[in-house]
Amino acid sequence: MHPSWISLIPPFIVLIVACIIRNLNIALASGVLCAALVASKSLNGSLLLILNHIENYITDPDHIYLYIALTAIGILIALFTFTGCAVTFAEIVTRKIRSARAAQTSSLVLSSLLFLDDYLSILTSGYVMSSLIDQFRIPRVKLAFLVHSLAGPLVILAPISSWAPAINSYLSQSGVDLDLHNNPLILSDPLYLYMRALPFMFYSFTMIFSVWIIVRKSLSFGPMKSYESNIIPFQQKSIDYQAASVTTHHPVIDLFAPLFVLISSVLFGIAYWGGWSYLGGNHTLLEAFKYNKHTFLILALASTAAAITAFILALIRQSIRFSNISFIILNGFSLMYSAMIMVLLASILGAMLKNDLHTGNYLASLFLDKVSIEFLPFMFFCIAF
C-alpha cells in the first residue's frame, strides 16, 4: 500500500475507542481490524492478514519467552498474595506509625519496596494501609492517589519489574535489535537501550518527586481536600485477599528470597550471554549489557527460577499445599492475561502500521523537512500524552 493519510485512521480509531469505552484491549482490537481492512480492502483479506500476523508473532521465540516471563511473574505475585508474606512485610513496615504524615510516608515506602509489579504494590499497599489511614482521618481517596501515582512510575523505572518484558518487546517491535538480519533501525539490545533511557524518563521522576512533596508538605487538592473536611472514619471491610488461613506469620525471607533470585538471575544472565570477561567473554560488565542478545530468554529463565524458589519455600514452610499450586498458577495467569492480550494486539497493530500501511513513512514525508530534529522529542511526548 502506498503511504497516505488513510494510514492514520487506525491509530485515531484506537484513541477514540479508548476514550469512549475506557478499555485498551478493545480499542487495540478495533485498531487492528481497521488497519487490516484498510490494508487489504476486503473482509476475507483482512482476516487472513490478521491471522498471518498472529502466526508470525506467536512463532517468534522471543515472544514465547516474553509470555513465559509475564506468566511466571504473575504466578509469583499470586503466590505472595496467597501466602501473605507481602502483607507480613507491610505490617512490619507500618508497626510504629504515630502521625498522619508518617502514615502517608509509610504508604509510599511500602509501595516503593513492592516495585516488582504495580498490581502487587497497589493491592498490598491499599489493603494494609487502609485501616491505618482511617485511624488518622486521612481520606482513602488520598491513599488511592498516593499508591497509584507512585506504583506506575516505579515499575517503569525497574528493569526487572513485570513491565520490563513488555517494554523490551515494544522496543524490539520498533526496530531495536542486534541481529542485522532483522534490518534494525537501532543496532542495540532492547534492554541496554531501555536502561540507557531510564535517566530521561522525566515523567516518572516528576511524579515520584511530586508525590513525596505532597506527603511531606501535607498538601491536598481536589477531591482529597473536600473529603478531608468531611471525612467519616471507615469501618474496616472484610476483603477476600485470597490468602491462606494465617497471613501474618510468614517470614519476609519468603518475599525477598525469590526477588533476590529474580534480580541476581537477570544480572547473571546478561553478564553471561553478553560476554562478560569474568565469565569467559571479552567485554566489560557495561558492554555485556550492550551486546547481550537474549534478553527475553533471560527474563523467562529468571522469573521462572524466582517462581520455583517461592513455591519451594512456601511448601517447606507449609504455607501452601500441593493442592493449592494449580489454583495459584491459574490466579497468576489471570493477573497477566489482560497484559498479554494488550502486548499481542499492540505488537500486531505496530507491525501492520509499519509493514502494511507504512504510517511511519507517511509521517516522515510530512515532517522530515518541516520540523527541527530538536523539536521531535517534545512532539512525541505530546502525541503520547
Secondary structure, DSSP 8 states (H G I E B T S, - for coil): ----GGGGHHHHHHHHHHHHH--HHHHHHHHHHHHHHHHHSSHHHHHHHHHHHHHHHHT-HHHHHHHHHHHHHHHHHHHHHHHTHHHHHHHHHTTT--SHHHHHHHHHHHHHHTTT-HHHHHHHHHHHHHHHHHHTT--HHHHHHHHHHHHHHHHHH-TTSTTHHHHHHHHHHTTEES-GGG--SEES-HHHHHHHHGGG-HHHHHHHHHHHHHHHTT---THHHHHHHT--------------S--S-S-THHHHHHHHHHHHHHHHHHHHHTTBGGGTSSB-HHHHHHH---HHHHHHHHHHHHHHHHHHHHHHTTSS-HHHHHHHHHHHHHHHHHHHHHHHHHHHHHHIIIIIS-HHHHHHHHHTTTS-GGGHHHHHHHHH-
